[in-house]
Amino acid sequence: MDKVFYNEGSAAKLGWEPSWFGVADFDDKLVIAISDWQLKNGIKADGLCGPSTHRRIFTQRESEIGVYSHLKVHEKNESFIVHRGNFLPIEWPKVVLWSEDEGLKSNSGCFTPYFEERKINFFVNHWDVCLNSKSCSRVLNSRGISVHFSIDNDGTIYQMVDMNHAAWHAGSKKWNHSSIGVEITNAYYPKYQSWYERHGYGKRPTVLSELNGRPIGPHLDFYPIQIQALAALWAAIHDGVGINLEVCETKGVDEDCRSLNFNGFINHYNLTMYHFSSTLKASYKRY
């Protein structure tokens, strides 16, 4: 067997890179590097990164992803989000991955792991009804659910789990397994305006809106910096994952979204009657 050829095919199928083993190219040095890694981790040292070796190194990298991120940022002065263990650039200065200092992480058992690439139809925007991303993360884990990203009050984007895993955020299994999701922090109710002011974020806009033909409001709106962060996240996911840069225009449930016939960026209310994440509705009480 040509081990170099095998590893090239494996990388194309499973989504890994020679740099995962500390080398630059698909050559005999990579075969030796894989063998060394396999020996250190109690795997048969054949120099081939097949499904078993890939799963082991993927899990190791996933648990230490912040270490690799710091190296990338130091080298390129860029921010990154993660898909299939690989770093995708994002034009936004405040991005924190799950294993970095101050990172927020989805607990094991709260999402479905994927090791081969999953098909992603759309990106779902959620309104978390929490005071901040830390509170949102705590509630998600306590309820046994998850989301890929959270956007905090100051525009910081927290990635909680690799985008290739299926986070449990959209309600239906078919929607979870076909999507990426973000929770945008906002406690919604005007009575929490004073909390934001006391904590130095300033007043949130207050708006009236309508959904599914019914008036909603008055309620707190998002900070402009959160919308800017969301736009940067959309752009990075479009470029890196291939989701169409299209937005569902329906202000309510949309059958094309529900049946996975839409590829683009949607809101949770395009899937259900709820205009924010019903699973987090009371989460602000937990802060």
LINBELRA-V655205 format. One record per residue. N is the residue number from 1. D_LAST is the distance of its C-alpha to the last C-alpha in Angstrom with 1 decimal. Layout:
# LINBELRA-V655205
[[N:D_LAST] [N:D_LAST]]
This chain:
# LINBELRA-V655205
[[1:57.6] [2:56.7] [3:53.4] [4:52.7] [5:53.2] [6:51.1] [7:48.1] [8:48.5] [9:48.3] [10:45.4] [11:43.4] [12:44.2] [13:43.1] [14:40.0] [15:38.7] [16:39.0] [17:40.8] [18:43.2] [19:40.8] [20:38.6] [21:41.5] [22:42.2] [23:45.2] [24:46.0] [25:48.4] [26:49.5] [27:52.4] [28:53.7] [29:51.3] [30:48.4] [31:50.2] [32:50.5] [33:46.9] [34:45.7] [35:48.0] [36:46.7] [37:43.1] [38:44.2] [39:46.0] [40:43.1] [41:40.9] [42:43.5] [43:44.5] [44:48.1] [45:49.1] [46:50.8] [47:49.4] [48:48.1] [49:44.5] [50:44.5] [51:41.6] [52:41.1] [53:41.0] [54:38.9] [55:36.2] [56:36.2] [57:36.0] [58:33.5] [59:31.1] [60:31.9] [61:31.3] [62:28.1] [63:26.6] [64:27.9] [65:27.6] [66:26.2] [67:29.5] [68:31.6] [69:29.5] [70:30.1] [71:33.8] [72:33.9] [73:32.2] [74:34.5] [75:37.5] [76:36.8] [77:34.3] [78:32.3] [79:28.9] [80:28.7] [81:27.0] [82:28.2] [83:30.2] [84:32.2] [85:31.7] [86:33.3] [87:32.0] [88:32.2] [89:32.3] [90:29.9] [91:30.7] [92:27.3] [93:26.7] [94:23.0] [95:22.6] [96:20.9] [97:21.9] [98:20.2] [99:22.3] [100:22.3] [101:20.7] [102:17.0] [103:17.6] [104:15.3] [105:17.2] [106:17.7] [107:18.7] [108:22.3] [109:23.0] [110:20.5] [111:23.1] [112:27.0] [113:28.8] [114:31.8] [115:34.4] [116:36.9] [117:36.0] [118:34.4] [119:35.3] [120:32.6] [121:33.3] [122:30.4] [123:27.1] [124:24.4] [125:22.0] [126:18.8] [127:16.3] [128:12.9] [129:11.3] [130:8.0] [131:7.3] [132:8.6] [133:10.4] [134:8.7] [135:5.7] [136:8.8] [137:10.7] [138:8.8] [139:9.0] [140:12.6] [141:13.7] [142:12.6] [143:14.6] [144:17.4] [145:17.6] [146:17.7] [147:18.5] [148:20.7] [149:19.0] [150:15.9] [151:16.7] [152:14.3] [153:14.6] [154:17.5] [155:19.3] [156:18.6] [157:19.4] [158:17.9] [159:20.2] [160:18.8] [161:22.1] [162:25.8] [163:26.7] [164:29.6] [165:27.4] [166:26.5] [167:22.7] [168:21.7] [169:20.2] [170:23.0] [171:23.6] [172:27.3] [173:28.6] [174:31.1] [175:28.7] [176:26.4] [177:29.5] [178:30.8] [179:27.9] [180:25.5] [181:22.1] [182:19.5] [183:16.1] [184:16.0] [185:12.7] [186:12.8] [187:10.8] [188:14.4] [189:14.7] [190:16.6] [191:14.9] [192:12.0] [193:14.9] [194:14.8] [195:11.3] [196:13.1] [197:16.1] [198:14.8] [199:13.4] [200:16.8] [201:16.6] [202:18.8] [203:19.1] [204:18.6] [205:21.7] [206:21.8] [207:24.1] [208:25.8] [209:26.6] [210:28.3] [211:27.8] [212:30.4] [213:32.4] [214:29.8] [215:28.3] [216:24.6] [217:23.1] [218:22.7] [219:19.4] [220:17.8] [221:19.5] [222:18.9] [223:19.8] [224:23.4] [225:22.5] [226:20.2] [227:23.3] [228:25.5] [229:23.5] [230:23.7] [231:27.4] [232:27.9] [233:26.2] [234:28.4] [235:31.4] [236:30.8] [237:30.2] [238:33.3] [239:35.4] [240:34.2] [241:33.8] [242:36.1] [243:34.1] [244:36.1] [245:35.0] [246:35.1] [247:32.6] [248:32.7] [249:33.7] [250:33.1] [251:30.5] [252:29.7] [253:30.7] [254:33.3] [255:35.6] [256:36.5] [257:32.9] [258:32.5] [259:35.8] [260:35.1] [261:37.9] [262:35.9] [263:35.3] [264:33.0] [265:29.6] [266:28.1] [267:25.1] [268:23.4] [269:25.2] [270:28.4] [271:27.8] [272:26.3] [273:26.1] [274:22.4] [275:21.6] [276:18.1] [277:16.8] [278:17.1] [279:15.5] [280:12.1] [281:12.8] [282:10.3] [283:7.4] [284:5.7] [285:5.7] [286:3.8] [287:0.0]]
